[in-house]
């Protein structure tokens, strides 16, 4: 295998083992160059492989294309520069590649949900690469094993970021193959562990900057930096909970107070949004207004509020909700000068439609719409990133938001079977956390870039 520099000794050891291992798993911290080394090994294999059909998969087709085809400039397109083109084969998206052993076809597939395995049936694949493999459904992973077994020289590559040690991917898949390898050294299972330090393209300055955003000893430090399997437990926003005052924006509109240094000036915001979560009979309706600064550098909690069913003698009527929301939007506009979007919980269509009519009647400049819901853990990951990078602030109007962030914890029961889940049993304020997230969910990718 041709191994271009620079790679660490750990990476080279893994790459050389891919020459005689049929199942190769690169696991470790984020940005540990797992994609790069796996893609290199996979492309080397495709170039000389006798079979025509091959598979690139992930949680969806988009992740497969980004992580495998592009791969920060080290992907399939770069390896086969000028010798590949996107096309269709029997109505399926694919990549045609001219190799040393003839034309090859790579199919793309997503495997996150139950039933996604149906999308890859009908073909035998010589090789397969699944990125973020432990995010994919077990039946999909098994189908990939089944769809490559007929090949005379099958090769499977997985890359993944660590999860809880009890995750089904470890207990049902990797543990089995590790056991087979222990029984028979010629079995062909190759597992490599990588950390952020294995990525030699990261400068010392960038490395120090990344490390500053993590608290040592937390689940994300153990997983993302050290690449270890770690159970999520305890406080979700530990850094914020320990020092909420560090994120407090004590602002003023009084120029004298600002000049004297007693208070700070509100930064310019390119967008102000309100998220609205409709609570059930035993919870609360919650609102959170957030502001976004230029280039998506900071997210600012501007105001938050809740109303409880128990505080209304006959319960909260839809008209009460409408009044509550209109008054909150009015406060945001008066205090901060604008409100661009009101994003309501899209599962409560009747209440949401009523709120839309009520708000637009008084404030027609506000766009009221059902929210876009990203995965809950993606929302949590972004908040942890913003807090860790000192890119989140909150004002004096955010007492309920402050308390919700301080008390959010992981659910210990699903963690025992390897699932990261936020505890939602009424002991913490999930309503406010949801409404916070509805306000920025559409912009997640922009905050990350």
Secondary structure, DSSP 8 states (H G I E B T S, - for coil): ----S---HHHHHHHHHTTS-SEEEEEESTTSSHHHHHHHHHHHHHHH-S-SEEEEEESSHHHHIIIIIIGGGTSHHHHTTTSEEEEEETTEEEEEEEETTEEEEEEEEE-SSTTGGGGGTT---SEEEEETGGGS-HHHHHHHHHHHTTSTT-EEEEEE----TT-HHIIIIIHHHHHHHHH-TTS-EEEEEE-GGG-TTS-HHHHHHHHHTS-TTSHHIIIIIT-------SBSSHHHHH-GGGGB--B-S-HHHHHHTSSB----EEEEEEEEE---TTSEEEEEEEEEEGGG--EEEEEEEEEEGGGSTT---HHHHHHHHHHHHHHHHHHHS---EEEE-TT-HHHHHHHHHHHHHH-TTSEEEE-----HHHHHHHHHHHHHTT-EEE-TT-HHHHHHHHH-BB-HHHHTTT---B--SSSS-HHHHHHHHHTTGGGHHHHH-
